[in-house]
């Protein structure tokens, strides 16, 4: 069958290039290489290095992170620092850092099939905002870039969640 990335690349047409950077299961790497060979606007960079990642975090237009499980997630924070809205699965740290329609686009899904479908829909929604609403897109980019994820704010939020309004600053 057709993968989620193939569907996104096909829908995106000649409006841009999708660059996938990463490594993992050898069978998935082979599948990604095969998809990249068959898809004009999708490039798969097999492996990972800061030298390759840094310009993608700084220069991309949209960061895709459809993780099924992500206890924290730092990649979306790096992309947001570069004013890149993110498309993320609403799990773990991803749902804590990306706000749907404000700093990015969040999707949900229980099964892998449901996640893939919702990922495609959220990505196409993001691409639609980018092409049809440039002012709204720039607002989302600025909001993503303005996000800060420091320990003091995280601690204060955790205390607020656990203890309600009790914030003793000792």
N, C-alpha and C positions, 0 to 999 in steps of 0.2 A: 503494500500500500504506500500511499504518499505520506511523507512525514510532515510534521508541523512546520519545520523550516522550509521545506519545499513549497508548501502552500503559501507561506509568508513571502518567500522569494518570488513566486509566480504572481501573487497579488501586487507586490511592490513594483514589478516590471522593471522599467529602466529609470525609475525615480531614485535609485541609490543602490549601494552595494552592502550586503550583509557580510560582516567579517566575524568568523567564529575562531576564537583562540582558546586552546585547551588540549587536554589529553585525558585519557582514562582507559576504559575497557577497550582492548584491541579490536574487538568486533565492531564496537561503536565507532572507533576511529576509522576503520575500513569503510563503514557505511557513510561516514561524513566525507571521506575522500571521494567516494563514488558519487555522492550527491553534488559535491563541488565540481567534479568533472562534467556533470550533466547540466549544471545550472550556471548560466552566465553571470548572474549578479550575486553569487555566494562564494566566498573564499574561506577555506578551512586552513588555519595555521596550526598544524599538529605539534603540540608542545606548549610550554609556557615559559616566559621570561619577563622580567621587569622591563627590559629593553623593548620588547614587543608590546607589553601591556600598557605602559605609561602613555604613549601617544594615543592609544585607543580610548583610554579613560579621559584624556584631555580633549580629543578631537572628534569623538563620535557624536552622533545626533540622538541616538536612542540606545539604551543598554538593556539587553534581554537577559533575565536571570530566572528561568522557569524551574528552579530547584523544587523537587518534591519534598525535600527535607533540608532545612537550613537553620541550625540553632542560633547563629548570630548573623553571619554574612557581612563581609567587609567590602566585597567588590562593588555592591550597589552604593555604598558610602563613597568610595573613590570615584565612581562615575558621577554621582550627584555633585561632588566637589568640583568636577569639571563641567557643571551646568548641563548634565545629561539626565533627562528624565529616564526612569527605569520601568520596565515591565517585569513584575515579579509575581510569583505565586504567594498568596497570602498565608505564609507559614513562618513560624519562628521569628527571627530577627528581621526578616524581609517585611512582614506586616507591621513591625514596630518602627520601621524607618521610612517606608514609602507610603504616602497618602494618596489614595486614588483620586485622580483628577486635579490634585494640587501639586505634588512633586513627582508624580509618575502615574502608573496604571497597575492596578492590582487585580489578579484573577484568582478564582478558587476552583477546586475540583478534587474529588475523592479518588477516583480511579485514574490510572494513567491515561486512558482514552478521554475521560472527561477533562483532565488537566490539559491535554494536548489541544482539544477543541477550544477550551476557554483561553489558553495561551494565544492561539491564533486570533481569536476574536479580540482580545485585549491589545495585541500588537497591531492589528488592523485598525482598531479604534485610535490608537496612538498615532499611527501614520496618517489617518484621516484628519485628526486635529492638526498635525503638522502641516498638511497640505492645504486644508480649507480654512484654518483659523490661525494665521501666523502670529497675531497679537496674543491670542490665548496660549499658543505654543511657547512664545517667549516668556510669558508670565510663569508657566510651569517650569521652564528652564531656570529662570531667576530664583524661583522658590526652591528648586532642588539645590542650586548652588548656595543658597543662604542657610541650608540646614547645617546644624552643628551637633555632633554626637560626642560630647565630652562627658567625662565621668561624673562631674558635679551634677549636671542635669540628669543623668541616668540615675544617680543615687537619690536625688530629690524626687524623681518620678516614682522610683521603687518605694520610697518611704510613704509617699502620698497614696500609692496603690495599697500598700500593706496596712497602713495605720490611719488612713483618712487624712484629715487636716492637721494631725499632730506632727509638727516639724520643729523639734527642739534642736537648735543649732549649737549644741555643746560639742 
